[in-house]
Amino acid sequence: MGQKEDRVNELEVLVPVPGVSSGEIRMPERLKDFRGKRICFLWNNKSNGDILFKHLEIALRDRFKLADTFMKKKSHSSSGVLPEILQELSTSCDYVILAMGD
C-alpha cells in the first residue's frame, strides 16, 4: 500500500490534558462495495437527520442489494455515543454512516 493510502487510514488523536497519553488508531479498510452489507445510520438527534437518512436508505437500497439497514440515535446532539451503542454497531454493522440534521 502506498504512503498516501496509509495516511488516509490513520487517525491521530491528541488529548490536551496533562498526564494523558495519546495513541494512534488504525482506521478499518474502506468498503469497496455496499452489496450485501449491513448499513447502520447513526443520527445525532438533530432536526431532519432522520428524514435525510430515510432518503439515503431508499437510494442505497435501490442501487445496492443491502443485507439490512437500521438506525441508531444519540441521546443528544452534543453528547458522545454511548459505549453500548458503539459495541452494538461494531458487531451488527459492516458500515456506519454518520450525519447531522438541521
C-alpha positions in Angstrom: 0.0 0.0 0.0 1.3 3.5 -0.8 2.3 6.1 1.7 -0.7 8.3 0.8 -3.2 5.5 1.2 -1.7 4.6 4.6 -2.2 8.2 5.8 -5.9 8.1 4.8 -6.5 5.1 7.0 -4.9 6.6 10.1 -6.4 8.9 12.7 -4.2 10.6 15.3 -6.0 11.6 18.5 -4.5 14.3 20.6 -5.7 14.7 24.1 -5.0 18.2 25.5 -4.9 17.0 29.1 -1.7 16.7 31.2 -0.8 13.1 32.1 -2.9 11.5 29.4 -1.1 9.9 26.5 -2.5 10.0 23.1 -2.4 6.9 20.8 -2.7 6.0 17.2 -5.9 4.5 16.0 -5.8 2.5 12.8 -8.9 3.0 10.7 -10.5 -0.1 9.2 -10.2 -0.6 5.5 -12.9 1.2 3.5 -15.6 -1.0 1.9 -15.3 -1.1 -1.8 -19.0 -2.0 -2.3 -22.2 -1.9 -0.4 -23.7 -5.0 -2.0 -24.9 -7.5 0.7 -23.7 -5.3 3.5 -25.4 -4.3 6.8 -25.6 -0.5 6.9 -26.3 1.5 10.1 -27.2 5.1 10.2 -26.1 6.9 13.3 -28.2 10.0 13.8 -27.1 12.8 16.2 -30.8 13.5 17.1 -30.9 16.9 15.4 -33.9 18.0 13.4 -34.4 16.4 9.9 -31.5 14.0 10.3 -33.9 11.1 10.3 -35.5 12.4 7.1 -32.1 12.6 5.4 -31.3 9.1 6.5 -34.7 7.7 5.2 -34.0 9.2 1.8 -30.4 7.9 1.8 -31.6 4.4 2.8 -34.0 4.3 -0.1 -31.3 5.5 -2.5 -28.9 2.9 -1.2 -31.4 0.1 -1.3 -32.4 1.0 -4.9 -28.7 1.0 -6.0 -27.3 -1.9 -4.0 -28.7 -5.1 -2.6 -28.2 -4.4 1.0 -28.5 -7.2 3.6 -30.0 -4.9 6.2 -30.2 -1.3 7.4 -31.1 0.1 10.8 -30.8 3.4 12.6 -29.5 4.3 16.0 -29.5 7.7 17.6 -27.6 9.6 20.2 -29.5 10.8 23.2 -28.4 14.4 22.5 -26.7 16.1 19.6 -23.8 17.4 21.8 -23.2 14.2 23.7 -21.0 11.3 22.7 -22.2 7.9 21.6 -22.9 5.6 24.5 -20.4 2.7 24.8 -23.1 0.1 24.5 -24.3 1.6 21.2 -20.7 1.6 19.9 -20.4 -2.1 20.9 -23.6 -3.0 19.2 -22.6 -1.1 16.0 -19.2 -2.9 16.0 -20.9 -6.3 15.9 -24.1 -5.6 13.9 -22.8 -3.4 11.0 -20.5 -3.6 8.1 -20.6 0.2 7.7 -21.8 3.1 9.8 -23.0 6.4 8.2 -23.0 9.4 10.4 -24.9 12.6 9.7 -26.2 15.8 11.4 -29.6 17.4 10.7 -30.9 21.0 10.6 
